[in-house]
């Protein structure tokens, strides 16, 4: 179906309004402080340690590619961590290790207290002596707390083995 040109023109005229209303400003890359809770997440995971609670907001949302697909709050984050561990134990996977690339798609709120970015990520692990590799696009939303520290408000792992 072809849309009338007046409808297309009206829709295009709204584009700047939509982006202004979202109050997101593109910049080059997240600051080290914004990346700090994510790096702590990666460091703990790679060291086979429990994820530190203080990297998450109280209402964090984690989505992943296995049931129940979404976890919320710090209790949910701990449940997600336990579910990951069960999954690897069931498959007899060992030596899990995450490496991330350069942040992409970085956006920050106009106030500068919220940001989102995507990290290309590679997870490697061994199953029965054979190295397995999963590639993903890993979306994070971070928020700046009252103490000026950044915390993870959302974490979404989306497998992307076409990278």
N, C-alpha and C positions, 0 to 999 in steps of 0.2 A: 504494500500500500504506500503510495506516495503522499507525503504530507504537504499541505499547502505551504508556499514559501513564507506566508505571514506567520504560521505556527513555528517554522524553523527559525525565522528571524527573532521571534519573541523568546524562544528557548535559548538561543545564543546570547540574547541580551541579558538573560538571567545568570549566565555563567559567572560574571564578576561578583554578583550579589551573593551567590551561593558560596563562593570561596571566601568572600569577606565575612559572611555570617559565620563561617566555620572558624574564623580568626586563626587560621594556620598560616605560618610564614615559612616558605622553604629556605633552608640554609644548607651549608655544605656538609657538616658532619656533627654528630653529638659530641658534647664535651666529655672529658675524662670523668668528670663527676657523674654525668648521666650514664655512662657506661659502667661505672664502678659496681653497682649491684649485679649487673649482668656478668661481669668478670668474676665476681665472687661466686655467682651461681656456677659458672663454668669450672672455676678452680675447685670448688667443693665436689662437683660431679666427677671431675677427672681424678680426684684424690679418693674417690669412693667414700665420701663423707656425706653425712646428712646435710641437706640444704639449710643454710641459716635462715631462721624465721624473720630476722630483721631486714632482709632484703626485699620483703614483700609488704604491700599495703595490707591493711586489715581486710579489705574487700577484693583482694587480687582474684583474677579469673585466669585459669589456665585451661587451654584447649589443646587436645592432642588427638591422634588418629586411632584411638582404641577406646572401647567402652569404659566409662559412660561418656566420654568425649569432652566433658567440661567439669571442672572442679572450681569451687569458689571459696574465698576466705583462706586464712592461714591453715585452718584444719583441712580444708580441701587441698591445699598445696602439699601438706604432709601426706594426705591420702594418695595424691597423684604420685609423689615420690615412692611410696610403698608399692603402688601399682607398677611403676616402672621396674622396680627391683624384682617384683614377682615375675614380671614378663621375661626379664633377662635370666632369672634363675630357671624358669620353666624351659626356656630354649637352651639352657646351659651355656649362656653367653658369658664371656669374660673379657677383661681388658677394655671396657668401654672407654671411649675417649672422644671428646668433642673439640673441634677446631672451627673457628669462625673467620670469615673474611671481612672485607671492608664494609662498614655500614652503608646501606642504601636507603633511598626513599625517606630521608630524614625530614621530619616536620616538627615544628615547635609552636606552641600557642603564643598568641600575641603577648600575653603576660610573662611568658618564659618559664612557667611552672609545670608545664606538661609537654611531653615530647613522644614521638613514635619513630621507630626505625626498623629496618629489616636487616638481619644479618644472614648472609649465605653461610650455611653451616654444613659440616661433614661429621657424621658420627661413625666411628669404626669400632668394631668389636669382633671377637673371635668366637666361632661356634665349631666345636670339634676340630680345632686346629686350623680352621679356614677363616681368613679375615673377611668380614662382611662390611659393606659400606652403605650408609644411607645419607643421601644429600637432602637438604631442606632449605626452605626459606623460613627464617625464625623471626617472627614479628614481636616486638616489645613495645609496650606503652609504659613510660616511666613518669612519675610525678614527684615534685619537690615538696617535701614535708616542712612542717613548721620549724624544724631544727636545721633546715637547709640541706638535708641529705636527700638523695634521690632514691626512690623505691620502685620496684616493679609492680605495676597495677594490672598488667595483662601480659600474657606469654602464650604465643600460638606457634606450634611447630607444624609446618606443612611440608610433607615429603615432596621432594622435587628431584628425582633421580635423572632428570633430563639436563641437569647443569653440566 
